[in-house]
Amino acid sequence: MSKTILVFGLLLSLSFFSFAQTNAPVNSEKQQILKAKLEDRIHQVAGGLDGVMGVAILDLTSGDLITYHADEVFPTASSIKVAVLAELYRQNEKAGGGNAKLSDTYVMNKADDVPDSAIFNGLTPGVTKLTLRDAAQMVVAVSDNSATNVLIDRVGMDNVNKMLQGLSLTHTKLQRKMMDINAAKEGRENLASPREFTLLLEAIYRNKLFNEQSTTDFMKLLSTGKASPMRRAFPDSVTVADKPGELDAVRNDIGIIYAPNRPFVISVMSSYLKSERAGEDAIGEVAQAAYEYFDKLGRSSPYGRAMQPPVQP
């Protein structure tokens, strides 16, 4: 009998908290004050950077979008690889022949070697066999450029761009393979805006490109442990599904951050950097400020009372 009363009491208390959450004001003035402080912090960080920065942050719970020069178009560096992987996963679900599948195999070819391919360049040509899912893992874990080019050949550059256009992402373009310097000099650079990168990640998160099972695997892939400006800003226990990118005078990082009870998408892009390390530090500062904002929202009632302890580093 006492156990029944205890369970009932627990359910009642949870129901009361749910009722309080439902009936409390949404986007209250207090929450707007917190948001304004985050926006001020982004302005401070970007203003102190010797270069140009764009930011787009999307609250996946409320749909609220925080932006700073979010429609400026930047070189994507390796962050464009998210779009290549998304097209791979999209094709994997399509019926019929001619579509790339995660289980398709590839035999290492020496002709595929390009710079910054730490894994591929060490494989045995003509012998080593991988699945495209294996290649995708290398693309995320070590940003392997040769593996990326193999996937671009398999899914088709035009198909990647058609997928992006289908999401109305008109500024995000895959226009060259890795590391085609001549194409870049000719103006065929890989491009995106922070807003569009954020919208791409939101579309993936909401299963708009492939089913829930594939989305789960995609996020698992993107969460592979790796060094990135954002990851240094969060507690180790927080899942970070991101893809950084770097070129001369360019530093980017885009991803979905699974802050407890309040996941969000963040895209921070920068160029014209005098110091690339300063660019990375700035990305980390913006990401940390964003995490602290969403952590407060996720742990608190709409009135601002903390209902859960913070996640420890």
N, C-alpha and C positions, 0 to 999 in steps of 0.2 A: 504493500500500500504506500509506504514512504517513498519507494522508488518511483511509483506512478506520479505521486505529487511532485517529486523533484523534476521528473521529465516534463510534466505539464508546466511547471514554473519556468523551466528553461525555455520551452516553446513560447510561453506567454511573453517572456522578456525579449526574445528574439523578434516576436511579432510586434511588440511595442517599438523596438528600435527600427524595424522595417516601416512601421506606420509613421514614426517620427521622420525617417528619411523621405518617405513619400509626400508627407504633408508640409515639410519644411520648405522654405523658399529656395528655388533653384537660381543659380547665378545671383546670389544675394550681393548687396553692396560690399560686404566683407570679402567675398570671393573676388569681386571686381577689383578691390584694393590689392589683394594678393597678385592678381593677374597684372595689374599696372606696375607693381614692383618687379615682376619678372620682365616685363617689357622694358622698364628702365634699365635693368641689369644688362639686358641684351644690347641696348643702345650704348651703355658704358663700355662694354667689352669690344663691340664693333668699332666704336669711336676711338678707342685706344690702340687699335690694330693698324699697323703700317701696311695697308692693303685694303681690299674690298671684301665685305662679307654679306651673305644673304642667309636668312633663316626662315624656316616654316615649321611650326609645331602644331600638331593636331591632337586634340583630346578625343580619344576613341570612345569615351563614355558620353560626352555631351555634344561632340561634333564641333566644339569651339576651335577656332584657328588663330594662332598667334603668328604674326609675320613681321619680317624686317627685310626690305628689299627682296621679297620672296619671288618676284617675277623677273629678276635679273637672270640672264642666261650665262652660265659658267661652263668651263671645261669640266667634264665629269671625272676624268681620270678613271680609276678602277671601279668607281661606284656604278658605272653603267653596266657592270657585269650582273647586277641584280636584274636588269631587263632581259639579258640573255638567258639567265637561269629561269626567269618567269616564263619565257617563251618555250623553253625546254619542257617545263612542267605542264604548260598548257597543251603542247603537242602530245605529250605522253598520254593524256586522257582522250585524245581524239581517235575515233575508230578509222580503220582503213589503212592502206599502205601509204608510204611517203612521209609519214610523220616520225620525228625522232622519238625514241623511247628511252626511258631511264635505264632499261636493261640491255639496250643495244651495246655491242662490244666494239672496241677500237683497238687496233694494234699500233703500238708506238712507231712513228715514222720520223727519222732524223730530220726530214725536211720541215717538220713542224716546229723545230726549235727556234725560239726567239728569246731575246734578253729577258731577265727577271722571271725565269721559269725554273725555280730551284728544284722542283721535283721532276718535271718532265725531262729536263736536260740530263738527268742522272739515270733515266730508264734505259733499257736495252732495246735498241731499234730492231724492229722485225720480230721481236720475241714477246715483250711485255704486252699483255692484253688487259684492258680495263673496260668497265662499263661506263656509259655516259654519266651515271650517278657518281661513279668514282671520280671522273674528271670534274664534275661539279663540286665535289668535296674539296678537290685541290684548288679550284677557283676561289672558294671561300676561305679555306684554312691558310693558304699561303699566297693567295691572289695570283696563281700561276697563269702567266700570259699564254703559254703554248696550249694549255688545257682550255683556256677561254677561246682561242682561235679554232680549236677542234670543234667546240660546241657551236660557234658562230657558223662554221661550214655546215654542220649537221642541221641546225634549225633554220638557217638562212637569214642573212642580214635584213632582207626585205620583209621577211615575216616578223622579225622583231619590231621593225618600224610600223608595220601594219597593226600589230597588237597595241602599240603605244598610241597610234592614231585612233584606234577603236575605243580607247579610253579618253579621247579628246585631249591627249597630251601632245600639243603641237610643237613645243619647244624641245622635247626630249627626243634625241636622235642618235642612233648608232650609225656612224658614217665611215668608220675605219676599223681595222683589226688592230690588235695589240702587236707590237709597238711601231706602227707604220708612221714613221716620222715624216716621210715625204707627203703622205696624205694630209697630215696635219698642216704642213707648210703650204699645201695647196688649198687650205681652207676646209678640208673635210675632217673637222674635229668632232669628237663625241661631246654632245651638249645636253644640258638640262637646266631647269630652274629649281630652286628649293621647293617651291609650291608643287611643281609637277612630280618631283621625286616623292614628296610626301603623299600625294594622291595615288601614285603607283603603289606604294607600300600599303596604303589604306585599302585599295582594291584587292590586293593579295590577301590581306588580313580578313576581309569580309567575304572571302570565297568567290569573288567576281570573275576570277580567271580560271580557277580549277576548284575541285570539290574540297570539302573539309579535311578529308584524309590527306590529300596532296598538300593542302595548306599547312597542316601540322608537320609533315615531313619537310616542307620548304623552310618553315621557321626553325625546325631542328637543325637543318643544314646551315642556315644563316647564323645560328647561335653558336656555331663551332668556335671554340676558344681561339682567340687571336689578339694581337696587339692592335689597339685602335685608340684615337684620341678620346672617344666617348667612354670606353670601358674603364679607363683610368678614373673616371669621374663618379662611378657608381659602386655601391657595395658589391662584393663578390657574389653574394647570394641572389642578386637581381639578374634575371635573364635578359640578355641584350642580343637582339637579332639585327646586326648591322653590317655595313660594307663600307670601309674607308676607301679613300682614293688619294693618290698623290702624284703630282708632276712638278716640274720646276715652277716655283712661285704659286703653286696650287695645292690646297689641302681641303679635302671634303670628308664628311662622314654622314651616312644616312642610316636610319634604322628604326625598329620598333622596340621600345623600352617597356618591359613588363613590370612597371612600378606596381606594388601591391594594391589591388582594387582599383587601379587607375592607369591602365596602359596608355601609352601615347606614341605617336610617330614624330620623329624629329629629323630634319635635314638641314645641315649646316655646310655651306659651300663658301670657299674663299679663293681669291686670285690676286694678282699683282702684289704678292707678299714679298716684303723685304727679307723677312726671316720666316722660313717654313716652320721652324720649331715654335715661333710665336703664333703662327697660324694654328698649329695643333693645340697649343695651350689655350688659345681663344675658343676653339671648338669645345674643348673640355670644360671651360668655364661656363659657356652657354648651356651645355648639356647638364652640368651639375646644378645650375640654377633652375633649369626646367625640371629636373628630377626632384629637387627640394619642394618645388611648387606642387607637383602631382603627388608626391609623398604626403604632403599636408592634407590635400583633398582626399586622398585615398584612406587615410587613417582617421579622418574626422567626420563628425556629423556636419550637416550643412550650416549649423550655427557656429562651428569651429571648435567644438569640444573633441579632444583626441579620444578615440574609442579603442585604439590599438597602439602598442609601443612602436617606435621607429625600427626599421630594419638596421641591424648593426653591421658595420663594415666587416 
